[in-house]
Amino acid sequence: MDHPTGQEEAQKLVLEVVAADAGQRLDIYLAKRIPWLSRTRLQQLIETGSVATSQTGPVRAKDKVEKGLIITVAIPPPQPP
C-alpha cells in the first residue's frame, strides 16, 4: 500500500511467552522468536522504547520473561540510504 508521505509504518509483532520460555532474558527470548533481527538490534529497540510488555515499569534487555507475558515489538521500517 502506498503512503502519501512516502513513509512506511512500523511492523508490529505481539508475542505471548509460553512456560517453556519462562526465565529467559527478554533480549534472548526476542532473538529466538525474531531471528531476522540481531540481538544487538533488539537491544536497541528495547532501549528506545519500541518494545513494551504487559508488566508495568520500564522494559530492560536483562528482564526475565514470565509465562503469559505479552510482548509487543514495533520494528521501524529500514531507513533510506
C-alpha positions as CSV (number, residue, x, y, z in Angstrom):
1,M,0.0,0.0,0.0
2,D,1.3,3.4,-0.9
3,H,1.6,6.1,1.7
4,P,1.2,9.7,0.5
5,T,4.2,10.8,2.7
6,G,6.4,8.1,1.4
7,Q,7.0,6.8,4.9
8,E,6.3,3.2,5.8
9,E,4.7,2.2,9.1
10,A,6.5,0.1,11.8
11,Q,5.8,-3.6,11.7
12,K,4.1,-4.6,15.0
13,L,4.6,-8.1,16.5
14,V,2.7,-9.4,19.5
15,L,4.2,-12.4,21.3
16,E,3.0,-14.4,24.3
17,V,5.6,-16.2,26.5
18,V,4.9,-19.9,27.0
19,A,6.0,-21.9,30.0
20,A,9.0,-23.5,28.1
21,D,10.5,-20.0,27.5
22,A,9.9,-18.6,31.0
23,G,13.0,-17.4,32.9
24,Q,15.0,-16.3,29.8
25,R,16.3,-12.7,29.4
26,L,14.0,-10.6,27.3
27,D,16.6,-9.9,24.6
28,I,17.5,-13.6,24.3
29,Y,13.8,-14.6,24.1
30,L,13.2,-12.0,21.4
31,A,16.3,-13.1,19.4
32,K,14.9,-16.7,19.3
33,R,11.4,-15.5,18.3
34,I,12.5,-12.9,15.8
35,P,15.6,-14.5,14.2
36,W,15.8,-12.0,11.3
37,L,16.9,-9.3,13.8
38,S,20.2,-9.4,15.6
39,R,20.3,-9.4,19.4
40,T,22.1,-6.1,19.2
41,R,19.3,-4.6,17.1
42,L,16.7,-6.0,19.5
43,Q,18.5,-4.4,22.5
44,Q,18.4,-1.1,20.6
45,L,14.7,-1.4,20.1
46,I,14.3,-2.2,23.8
47,E,16.4,0.8,24.8
48,T,14.4,3.2,22.5
49,G,11.0,2.1,23.8
50,S,10.0,0.1,20.8
51,V,9.4,-3.0,23.0
52,A,6.6,-3.0,25.6
53,T,5.2,-5.7,27.9
54,S,2.1,-6.3,29.8
55,Q,4.0,-5.6,33.0
56,T,4.3,-2.1,34.4
57,G,7.5,-0.2,34.6
58,P,10.4,0.2,32.2
59,V,11.4,-2.6,29.9
60,R,15.1,-3.7,30.1
61,A,17.0,-6.3,28.0
62,K,18.1,-8.2,31.1
63,D,14.5,-8.6,32.4
64,K,13.3,-12.2,32.7
65,V,10.2,-13.2,30.8
66,E,7.4,-15.0,32.6
67,K,4.7,-17.4,31.3
68,G,1.8,-15.4,29.9
69,L,3.7,-12.2,29.5
70,I,2.5,-10.3,26.4
71,I,5.3,-8.5,24.5
72,T,4.7,-6.0,21.7
73,V,7.6,-5.1,19.4
74,A,7.4,-2.2,17.0
75,I,10.0,-2.7,14.2
76,P,10.6,0.5,12.4
77,P,11.0,0.4,8.6
78,P,14.5,0.5,7.2
79,Q,16.0,4.0,6.9
80,P,16.7,5.1,3.3
81,P,20.4,5.3,2.4
